[in-house]
Amino acid sequence: MPRAFLVKKPVVATAKRNWSELPDEQRAEIYVPICLGGCPPRRDPEPALGEAPASPVSPLDMTLPPRAPPGPFLHPKGKKSFGFQRMLNRHLKCHSEVKRHRCPYCGKGFNDTFDLKRHVRTHTGVRPYKCSLCDKAFTQRCSLESHLRKIHGVAQRYGYKERRAKLYVCEECGGTADSQDAHLAHLRQRHPHSPLLAKLARKAAATPAPRPAPPRPAPPTE
């Protein structure tokens, strides 16, 4: 066979291939056509018959709605429902026959310290929640809010999980404070034998003191 028919066909390496010289049908999945005015504009699918056209969604509509309480939590007997599990647990305590907290004035028992504190105020006359529109005062915040709504037409509005400003009440004289530090300073000055101060002192005595940090080694001297 003549040497003219034994010429080896050159093979173009993939890494050195010039893709701009290949036709579109040979580029396979690597080729992505770029439309320069030739592609038709994108059109949304038309709604089906009897279906209302979708309205454009603005960025303001993408905000999430406020979360609702995870309730309701039903009472075991099915008579009441509560929005939170903690409220149901607190209510179930009133059915317990064991009364852990006793009133020092009349001996009545309670299952919750909050209920005991509210009851003791009926003996001591402490009414820390005062109405700003009249001269009435109440032992509970909810009683004051109910008074404002029914008598003065003022409704207190709070957002979901928005906590009311905490009020620290002195059960000895009825004085109030906006912070715990101010409340403790009032007790130390006016009521040094307060049960709360004695409780804090016992708690501080039972807490072990923090260990001092070990001394750092001195840097080596040359």
C-alpha positions, 0 to 999 in steps of 0.5 A, a space after each residue: 500500500 502506498 505511503 499516501 494512504 498511511 497518513 495518521 489522522 490528527 486527534 484534537 485533545 479535549 483540553 485544547 479543543 477550540 469550542 468556538 469552531 464547533 457547530 452547535 449540534 456537536 457541543 452537547 450539554 456543554 453548549 448553552 445558547 445565548 439569545 441576543 434578541 432572538 429568544 421570545 419573551 418569557 410568558 407566564 402560563 395562563 390561568 385555567 378556566 374558572 381560576 382567578 389570575 394570580 396577583 403580583 406579590 410585593 415584598 411587603 406581602 412576604 412578611 410572616 404573620 404573627 405566631 399564634 399560641 401553641 394551644 389549646 391545652 385541654 383540661 383532663 376533664 375536658 371542661 376548660 382549655 388553656 393557651 399554654 401548658 404552663 397555664 394548665 399546670 398552674 390550674 391543676 395545682 388548685 385541685 391538689 389536696 396538699 396545700 404547701 403554703 399557709 397564710 400566717 394570718 388566718 392559716 389558709 393554705 395555697 398551692 402557689 406562692 402567687 396565690 398566697 401573696 395575693 391573699 396576704 395582701 387582703 390582710 395587710 392592706 397592700 394595694 400597689 396597683 393604683 389607678 392614674 385616673 382616680 383614687 382607687 388601688 388594687 392588689 393585682 394588676 389584672 384588677 387594675 386593668 379591668 377597672 380601667 376598661 370598665 370604668 374609664 374605657 381604657 383598654 390595655 393592648 399588648 402584643 403576642 408574648 409582650 411582657 408587662 413592665 415588672 413591678 417590685 412590691 414591698 409587702 411590708 409597706 406597699 412601696 413599689 420599685 421598677 428594678 430589683 436593685 432599688 427594691 433591695 435597697 429599700 428593704 435594707 434601708 426600711 425593713 432590714 429584717 425582711 424575709 426576702 433579705 433573710 432568704 437571699 442571705 441564706 442562699 449566698 451562704 450556701 453558694 460556694 465561693 469561686 476559687 481564685 485563679 492560679 498565679 501565672 508563671 513568671 516569664 523566664 529571665 535571660 
